[in-house]
């Protein structure tokens, strides 16, 4: 299996003369009739991206709902790269991806401890499903920039107290990075939570920093 099966498949169509009838198609920049606009567009997105932009369908790049070829291979490679059992591609963005994770793991009325810095879609999904939510506190960490982050000591303390009182949180949702770019050592937090309750379900929101898994500086 190729390490980048989906990328290679898309690139294989770069030089094909494919007509796209998708809504608002860029269609390899052929819609740009004004030369000055065309040049600016190419500077903005690059020559190769302009060649790659086309709507693919009719099984050319597998079936997104029931992948069996290149998308399946790509998902397996992604799972391997992120050291997880499986991966699922979602084409509708972070909001729906978070909804899928929450709807698949949280039941109505269950206690959920949530990192307040998570993506807004998580808060909406928890409200829709009717979970019993408790949010973590925020503390100021970087005074010069005014950036804030989750008080993880308080999060762990709240989780531990609830467990000791026989009213454990069924799920904890953590944020790997704030919107402003403050990276959290979620691995350490996860380990501490599992020491207290090995049965807790954990969801880590990486909406803004999934790429960090490939950097030694941010891979925590």
Secondary structure as UniProt FT lines:
FT   TURN            3..4
FT   HELIX           5..11
FT   TURN            12..15
FT   TURN            23..24
FT   HELIX           27..29
FT   TURN            30..31
FT   HELIX           35..45
FT   HELIX           47..52
FT   TURN            58..61
FT   HELIX           70..81
FT   TURN            82..83
FT   TURN            91..92
FT   HELIX           94..105
FT   TURN            108..109
FT   STRAND          111..114
FT   TURN            116..117
FT   HELIX           120..129
FT   STRAND          132..135
FT   STRAND          138..142
FT   TURN            143..146
FT   STRAND          147..150
FT   HELIX           152..164
FT   TURN            165..166
FT   STRAND          171..175
FT   TURN            179..180
FT   HELIX           186..196
FT   TURN            198..199
FT   STRAND          201..205
FT   TURN            207..209
FT   HELIX           210..214
FT   TURN            216..218
//
